[in-house]
Amino acid sequence: MKWFSIAGIRSEISRIRWPKGKDLMGNSGKVIFFTVAFALFFTVCEIIASGFLKFVGI
């Protein structure tokens, strides 16, 4: 368990490819966009479902 030491941990941390600022902003924008899109989708589905249930009389 060579990696389970301070030197091993430092070695593993140095191998991490940290995202650049531009990549981070692009990915964050995509996440926010899809979160808003799913929120709108589920809101519209809820409105349609409740309207259908009111139409049926439940």
C-alpha positions in Angstrom: 0.0 0.0 0.0 2.5 2.5 -1.2 -0.2 5.0 -2.2 -1.5 5.0 1.4 1.2 7.4 2.6 1.8 11.1 2.5 4.2 10.7 -0.5 1.7 8.4 -2.3 -1.1 10.8 -1.7 0.9 13.7 -3.0 1.9 11.7 -6.1 -1.8 10.9 -6.8 -2.9 14.5 -6.3 -0.2 15.6 -8.8 -1.7 13.3 -11.4 -5.2 14.9 -11.2 -6.1 16.9 -14.3 -7.9 19.9 -12.9 -10.4 21.6 -15.3 -9.5 24.9 -16.8 -11.7 27.9 -16.0 -13.2 27.9 -19.5 -14.1 24.2 -19.2 -15.5 24.7 -15.7 -17.7 27.6 -16.8 -19.0 25.7 -19.9 -19.9 22.6 -17.9 -21.5 24.7 -15.2 -23.6 26.5 -17.8 -24.7 23.1 -19.2 -25.7 21.8 -15.8 -27.7 25.0 -15.0 -29.4 24.9 -18.4 -30.5 21.3 -18.1 -31.6 21.8 -14.5 -33.8 24.7 -15.6 -35.1 22.7 -18.6 -36.0 19.7 -16.4 -37.7 22.0 -13.9 -39.8 23.5 -16.7 -40.6 20.1 -18.1 -41.8 18.7 -14.8 -43.8 21.9 -14.1 -45.6 21.6 -17.5 -46.2 17.9 -16.8 -47.7 18.7 -13.4 -50.0 21.4 -14.9 -51.2 19.0 -17.6 -51.8 16.2 -15.2 -53.7 18.4 -12.7 -55.8 19.8 -15.6 -56.6 16.3 -16.8 -57.6 15.2 -13.3 -59.8 18.3 -12.9 -61.4 17.5 -16.3 -62.1 13.9 -15.3 -63.5 15.1 -12.0 -61.0 13.7 -9.5 
